[in-house]
Amino acid sequence: MIAICPNPFRDTNLIYTRQADALLREAGFETAVCPVFAEEEPEVIPPDIRTHKLLEVSEECSLVIVIGGDGTILSVARTLHAASVPLLGVNLGTMGFMAYLEPEELAWIVPAARGECKISRRMMLSVELKRDGTVIHTDQALNDVVLHGYGDVIQTTAYCNGDKITNISGDGIILATPTGSTGYSMSAGGPIVEPDAENILISPICAHTMGARTFVLDPQRTVTVKAEKLHGRRAYLSVDGYSVADLANGDLVTVRRSEHQILMVDPGLRSFYETAYKKLT
């Protein structure tokens, strides 16, 4: 079975979803349409489209086609982080670094469904938020983990395997994967890293010092960031763009390489460098 996961707010009337479904069925594949972001506004799904819950069909799927932007792909990846199901993105977003296909290249989903394309393995981060010695939230990140103030300057201190790396006073700090290097981390001045690489990137956000720089760490490192001197200032933790918790003074956020990977189908139409050059110039 092939799951088709459209963002109905980008794929209006599910035009591309219908085309993908027709292409796959004509090629002999069973399909299931599993919309993303439609729970609160189900009326965006045309009444003639039968839909499914992605988790309910994921064990039967050999491929997931995601139709939308990078945010849609991140949402699907969060749902399937523990499953070894390859994803293939069709870009209807603004940048679309994680989507290998543009709408006019939709026909490539058929050779992808046949297993004729290579697989890009993407590192993920395991996330743990600890307060007063108790773990209060765990998560998985494909893109990044961010500690950020609610419009206030906050202070964070980052440690690598227990050794202090840096102390940052500013808007916050980003812990990113190579996949996430072209997202918020890049906007904050971090480097662009090949998505198949394995590193942990630490980037300050609008730091109040001239010496603040990005660190690129070995994937085997454990990074802990302490939220400090909040004292009434509000801050939050976000994972892949989702705000998951408000932070308290002294909270510890620990990230390490996850045991899970996200598999991305690469039809080989263009290199990562070509994509980056085209989208960033």
Kinemage of the C-alpha trace (Angstrom):
@kinemage 1
@onewidth
@group {chain A} dominant
@subgroup {mainchain}
@vectorlist {calphas} color= white
{ca met a 1} P 0.000 0.000 0.000
{ca ile a 2} L 1.091 3.563 -0.743
{ca ala a 3} L -0.097 6.308 1.617
{ca ile a 4} L -0.707 9.759 0.141
{ca cys a 5} L -0.491 12.491 2.775
{ca pro a 6} L -1.642 15.854 1.408
{ca asn a 7} L -1.769 19.193 3.150
{ca pro a 8} L -5.271 20.222 2.001
{ca phe a 9} L -4.523 23.880 2.676
{ca arg a 10} L -1.830 23.768 -0.025
{ca asp a 11} L -3.263 21.076 -2.300
{ca thr a 12} L -6.568 22.858 -2.839
{ca asn a 13} L -9.412 20.439 -3.594
{ca leu a 14} L -6.704 17.739 -3.472
{ca ile a 15} L -5.909 18.229 -7.157
{ca tyr a 16} L -2.411 16.732 -6.935
{ca thr a 17} L -3.596 14.055 -4.522
{ca arg a 18} L -6.126 12.869 -7.100
{ca gln a 19} L -3.421 12.822 -9.780
{ca ala a 20} L -1.053 10.856 -7.547
{ca asp a 21} L -3.792 8.397 -6.619
{ca ala a 22} L -4.672 7.837 -10.285
{ca leu a 23} L -1.014 7.319 -11.289
{ca leu a 24} L -0.409 4.787 -8.532
{ca arg a 25} L -3.629 2.852 -9.055
{ca glu a 26} L -2.998 2.701 -12.797
{ca ala a 27} L 0.401 1.198 -11.992
{ca gly a 28} L -1.279 -1.475 -9.858
{ca phe a 29} L -0.745 -0.090 -6.351
{ca glu a 30} L -3.301 0.112 -3.566
{ca thr a 31} L -3.495 3.587 -2.033
{ca ala a 32} L -4.780 5.316 1.103
{ca val a 33} L -5.289 9.091 1.395
{ca cys a 34} L -4.204 10.338 4.840
{ca pro a 35} L -4.597 14.139 5.088
{ca val a 36} L -2.359 16.230 7.347
{ca phe a 37} L -3.529 19.252 9.415
{ca ala a 38} L -7.207 18.636 8.600
{ca glu a 39} L -8.415 17.484 12.032
{ca glu a 40} L -9.803 20.862 13.100
{ca glu a 41} L -11.177 21.828 9.680
{ca pro a 42} L -12.433 18.572 8.110
{ca glu a 43} L -14.515 20.541 5.614
{ca val a 44} L -11.349 21.177 3.555
{ca ile a 45} L -11.479 17.544 2.430
{ca pro a 46} L -13.791 17.080 -0.597
{ca pro a 47} L -16.714 14.781 0.314
{ca asp a 48} L -15.888 12.288 -2.442
{ca ile a 49} L -12.444 11.518 -0.970
{ca arg a 50} L -12.243 8.583 1.399
{ca thr a 51} L -9.587 9.228 4.042
{ca his a 52} L -7.623 7.149 6.549
{ca lys a 53} L -5.539 7.746 9.667
{ca leu a 54} L -1.856 7.442 8.795
{ca leu a 55} L -0.929 5.464 11.904
{ca glu a 56} L -3.708 2.974 11.205
{ca val a 57} L -2.318 2.094 7.756
{ca ser a 58} L 1.409 2.717 8.304
{ca glu a 59} L 2.275 -0.933 8.992
{ca glu a 60} L 0.887 -1.883 5.577
{ca cys a 61} L 2.695 0.896 3.706
{ca ser a 62} L 5.844 0.513 1.627
{ca leu a 63} L 5.967 4.238 0.762
{ca val a 64} L 4.441 7.505 1.928
{ca ile a 65} L 3.914 10.330 -0.565
{ca val a 66} L 3.748 13.726 1.190
{ca ile a 67} L 2.160 16.548 -0.796
{ca gly a 68} L 2.848 19.945 0.756
{ca gly a 69} L 5.785 21.896 2.157
{ca asp a 70} L 8.581 21.061 4.565
{ca gly a 71} L 6.205 21.580 7.496
{ca thr a 72} L 3.943 18.855 6.131
{ca ile a 73} L 6.896 16.490 5.762
{ca leu a 74} L 8.015 17.249 9.324
{ca ser a 75} L 4.519 16.499 10.625
{ca val a 76} L 4.444 13.129 8.838
{ca ala a 77} L 7.986 12.353 10.000
{ca arg a 78} L 6.966 13.008 13.620
{ca thr a 79} L 4.080 10.589 13.217
{ca leu a 80} L 6.231 7.878 11.626
{ca his a 81} L 9.564 8.379 13.422
{ca ala a 82} L 9.530 4.820 14.781
{ca ala a 83} L 8.532 3.226 11.466
{ca ser a 84} L 10.935 2.338 8.655
{ca val a 85} L 8.665 3.635 5.897
{ca pro a 86} L 10.329 5.797 3.196
{ca leu a 87} L 8.906 9.272 2.562
{ca leu a 88} L 8.821 11.119 -0.747
{ca gly a 89} L 7.858 14.790 -0.735
{ca val a 90} L 6.111 16.724 -3.503
{ca asn a 91} L 6.794 20.415 -2.931
{ca leu a 92} L 3.842 22.769 -2.693
{ca gly a 93} L 5.576 24.955 -0.112
{ca thr a 94} L 7.897 27.944 -0.243
{ca met a 95} L 11.376 26.432 0.080
{ca gly a 96} L 10.840 22.686 0.032
{ca phe a 97} L 14.351 21.492 0.887
{ca met a 98} L 13.007 18.128 2.050
{ca ala a 99} L 10.745 17.567 -0.965
{ca tyr a 100} L 12.581 15.938 -3.856
{ca leu a 101} L 9.800 16.475 -6.428
{ca glu a 102} L 8.085 19.544 -7.850
{ca pro a 103} L 4.420 19.205 -8.942
{ca glu a 104} L 5.329 18.865 -12.621
{ca glu a 105} L 7.493 15.850 -11.713
{ca leu a 106} L 4.667 13.934 -10.050
{ca ala a 107} L 5.009 10.943 -12.410
{ca trp a 108} L 8.240 10.008 -10.602
{ca ile a 109} L 6.173 8.647 -7.724
{ca val a 110} L 5.582 5.480 -9.764
{ca pro a 111} L 9.260 4.391 -10.053
{ca ala a 112} L 9.627 5.402 -6.396
{ca ala a 113} L 6.742 3.087 -5.497
{ca arg a 114} L 8.474 0.311 -7.441
{ca gly a 115} L 11.612 0.755 -5.328
{ca glu a 116} L 13.664 2.075 -8.229
{ca cys a 117} L 15.024 5.168 -6.413
{ca lys a 118} L 17.792 5.513 -3.861
{ca ile a 119} L 17.141 6.135 -0.184
{ca ser a 120} L 18.537 9.061 1.814
{ca arg a 121} L 18.925 8.223 5.517
{ca arg a 122} L 18.327 11.201 7.800
{ca met a 123} L 19.644 11.453 11.329
{ca met a 124} L 17.194 12.379 14.092
{ca leu a 125} L 17.670 13.757 17.597
{ca ser a 126} L 16.276 12.269 20.783
{ca val a 127} L 15.049 15.060 23.084
{ca glu a 128} L 14.577 15.072 26.852
{ca leu a 129} L 13.337 17.960 29.012
{ca lys a 130} L 14.163 17.624 32.701
{ca arg a 131} L 12.883 19.841 35.529
{ca asp a 132} L 14.063 19.491 39.129
{ca gly a 133} L 15.539 16.094 38.323
{ca thr a 134} L 12.369 14.738 36.697
{ca val a 135} L 11.905 14.123 32.978
{ca ile a 136} L 8.715 15.956 31.979
{ca his a 137} L 8.858 15.615 28.182
{ca thr a 138} L 10.551 13.389 25.599
{ca asp a 139} L 10.475 13.813 21.832
{ca gln a 140} L 12.140 13.132 18.477
{ca ala a 141} L 13.386 15.807 16.067
{ca leu a 142} L 14.213 15.541 12.384
{ca asn a 143} L 14.988 19.246 11.928
{ca asp a 144} L 15.771 21.058 15.151
{ca val a 145} L 15.251 21.662 18.852
{ca val a 146} L 14.934 25.323 19.886
{ca leu a 147} L 14.972 27.120 23.224
{ca his a 148} L 13.517 30.580 22.614
{ca gly a 149} L 12.299 33.562 24.602
{ca tyr a 150} L 8.801 34.975 24.226
{ca gly a 151} L 10.171 38.313 23.019
{ca asp a 152} L 12.590 38.483 25.964
{ca val a 153} L 16.344 38.037 26.069
{ca ile a 154} L 17.154 34.731 27.760
{ca gln a 155} L 20.368 33.069 28.859
{ca thr a 156} L 21.359 29.507 27.995
{ca thr a 157} L 24.480 27.486 28.667
{ca ala a 158} L 25.364 24.531 26.439
{ca tyr a 159} L 27.422 21.524 27.543
{ca cys a 160} L 28.926 18.725 25.441
{ca asn a 161} L 29.396 15.463 27.340
{ca gly a 162} L 29.399 17.540 30.523
{ca asp a 163} L 31.967 20.106 29.338
{ca lys a 164} L 30.803 23.692 28.934
{ca ile a 165} L 30.756 24.811 25.285
{ca thr a 166} L 29.222 28.251 25.333
{ca asn a 167} L 27.066 30.674 27.261
{ca ile a 168} L 24.578 32.653 25.196
{ca ser a 169} L 22.545 35.712 26.101
{ca gly a 170} L 20.075 36.471 23.322
{ca asp a 171} L 16.883 35.226 21.754
{ca gly a 172} L 17.797 31.579 22.301
{ca ile a 173} L 19.680 28.600 20.903
{ca ile a 174} L 19.106 26.025 18.129
{ca leu a 175} L 20.209 22.384 18.172
{ca ala a 176} L 19.873 21.101 14.614
{ca thr a 177} L 20.493 18.039 12.485
{ca pro a 178} L 22.052 18.246 9.007
{ca thr a 179} L 18.508 18.057 7.590
{ca gly a 180} L 17.615 21.062 9.745
{ca ser a 181} L 20.721 22.996 8.706
{ca thr a 182} L 18.776 24.656 5.867
{ca gly a 183} L 15.987 25.769 8.217
{ca tyr a 184} L 16.034 28.031 11.260
{ca ser a 185} L 19.694 27.214 11.913
{ca met a 186} L 20.722 28.667 8.541
{ca ser a 187} L 18.620 31.793 9.150
{ca ala a 188} L 20.498 32.233 12.441
{ca gly a 189} L 23.846 32.111 10.627
{ca gly a 190} L 24.576 28.392 10.893
{ca pro a 191} L 26.303 26.373 8.141
{ca ile a 192} L 24.613 24.399 5.375
{ca val a 193} L 25.355 20.698 5.864
{ca glu a 194} L 24.703 17.793 3.506
{ca pro a 195} L 21.465 16.186 4.722
{ca asp a 196} L 22.934 12.660 4.727
{ca ala a 197} L 25.716 13.748 7.073
{ca glu a 198} L 25.536 13.059 10.795
{ca asn a 199} L 26.284 15.990 13.098
{ca ile a 200} L 24.714 18.039 15.854
{ca leu a 201} L 24.752 21.776 15.128
{ca ile a 202} L 24.553 24.360 17.919
{ca ser a 203} L 23.618 27.856 16.724
{ca pro a 204} L 22.906 30.969 18.821
{ca ile a 205} L 19.902 33.115 17.946
{ca cys a 206} L 20.605 36.875 17.898
{ca ala a 207} L 23.284 36.597 20.585
{ca his a 208} L 24.361 39.740 22.442
{ca thr a 209} L 28.051 39.095 21.826
{ca met a 210} L 30.375 39.372 18.837
{ca gly a 211} L 31.986 36.006 19.591
{ca ala a 212} L 28.905 33.774 19.306
{ca arg a 213} L 29.474 31.087 16.689
{ca thr a 214} L 27.934 27.807 15.537
{ca phe a 215} L 29.492 24.558 16.762
{ca val a 216} L 29.402 21.405 14.617
{ca leu a 217} L 29.678 18.319 16.812
{ca asp a 218} L 30.246 14.611 16.348
{ca pro a 219} L 26.910 12.723 16.313
{ca gln a 220} L 27.959 10.589 19.294
{ca arg a 221} L 28.030 13.622 21.608
{ca thr a 222} L 25.372 14.336 24.202
{ca val a 223} L 24.409 18.023 24.360
{ca thr a 224} L 22.665 19.549 27.357
{ca val a 225} L 21.371 23.117 27.420
{ca lys a 226} L 20.408 24.815 30.665
{ca ala a 227} L 17.825 27.622 30.712
{ca glu a 228} L 19.109 30.231 33.135
{ca lys a 229} L 18.196 33.558 34.714
{ca leu a 230} L 14.644 33.574 33.386
{ca his a 231} L 13.270 35.173 36.585
{ca gly a 232} L 9.841 36.003 35.209
{ca arg a 233} L 10.932 36.081 31.589
{ca arg a 234} L 9.042 33.549 29.512
{ca ala a 235} L 10.686 30.992 27.258
{ca tyr a 236} L 9.602 27.853 25.462
{ca leu a 237} L 10.933 24.660 23.919
{ca ser a 238} L 10.010 23.775 20.352
{ca val a 239} L 10.703 20.559 18.439
{ca asp a 240} L 10.514 20.661 14.634
{ca gly a 241} L 8.508 23.879 14.850
{ca tyr a 242} L 6.023 22.603 17.424
{ca ser a 243} L 5.983 24.392 20.772
{ca val a 244} L 5.992 21.486 23.239
{ca ala a 245} L 6.597 23.134 26.643
{ca asp a 246} L 7.138 26.406 28.476
{ca leu a 247} L 10.542 26.527 30.148
{ca ala a 248} L 11.271 27.235 33.789
{ca asn a 249} L 14.496 28.555 35.267
{ca gly a 250} L 17.043 25.742 35.578
{ca asp a 251} L 15.349 23.408 33.080
{ca leu a 252} L 17.717 21.057 31.257
{ca val a 253} L 17.197 20.077 27.623
{ca thr a 254} L 19.320 17.112 26.527
{ca val a 255} L 19.690 15.971 22.925
{ca arg a 256} L 21.561 13.042 21.494
{ca arg a 257} L 21.539 11.054 18.292
{ca ser a 258} L 18.299 9.090 18.078
{ca glu a 259} L 18.122 5.371 17.435
{ca his a 260} L 15.563 6.229 14.756
{ca gln a 261} L 16.165 7.520 11.226
{ca ile a 262} L 13.857 8.985 8.630
{ca leu a 263} L 14.141 7.399 5.194
{ca met a 264} L 13.662 9.825 2.309
{ca val a 265} L 13.258 8.647 -1.291
{ca asp a 266} L 15.576 10.452 -3.712
{ca pro a 267} L 14.650 10.049 -7.416
{ca gly a 268} L 18.058 11.495 -8.343
{ca leu a 269} L 16.727 14.335 -10.488
{ca arg a 270} L 19.106 16.900 -8.995
{ca ser a 271} L 21.841 17.092 -6.382
{ca phe a 272} L 21.488 18.697 -2.969
{ca tyr a 273} L 23.929 21.401 -4.105
{ca glu a 274} L 21.809 22.229 -7.147
{ca thr a 275} L 18.705 22.408 -4.970
{ca ala a 276} L 20.402 24.669 -2.416
{ca tyr a 277} L 21.790 26.972 -5.107
{ca lys a 278} L 18.425 27.256 -6.848
{ca lys a 279} L 16.421 27.927 -3.698
{ca leu a 280} L 18.866 30.284 -1.999
{ca thr a 281} L 19.811 32.570 -4.886
